[in-house]
């Protein structure tokens, strides 16, 4: 429960940053990662292997950011590594699916209804915040 609140709060703050400044501060991500490791030591909700494989899925996004020369932000990859630390591989992949789908639908709306250019950049972290909020809501309802 505490881990969920910390991650949701971090994603909320990063969402505000991403919308306003189009960038993510490393300090907040690092502090949240350290807190995640400390909380893991206290509660041990998942194995170290799950944490590392979750971070590896975020590292794949980070690699994609480097390969696409900035089409995906490096900060987005760092945030996915952070969510992988908290969630593990399976839940982080679910978060990626929800987030990328929501961002894709929003981009489709912007292109078709608001006639924006395909090259216009949209912040991704607010969709992570939405996706994680949806995951928490669905978990509570079940």
Secondary structure, 3 states (H helix, E strand, C coil): CHHHHHHHHHHHHHHHHHHHHCCCCHHHHHHHHHHHHHHHHHHCCCCHHHHHHHHHHHHHHHHHHHHCCCCCCHHHHHHHHHHHHHHCHHHHHHHHHHHHHHHHHHHHHHHHCCCCCCCCCCCCHHHHHHHHHHHHHHHHHC
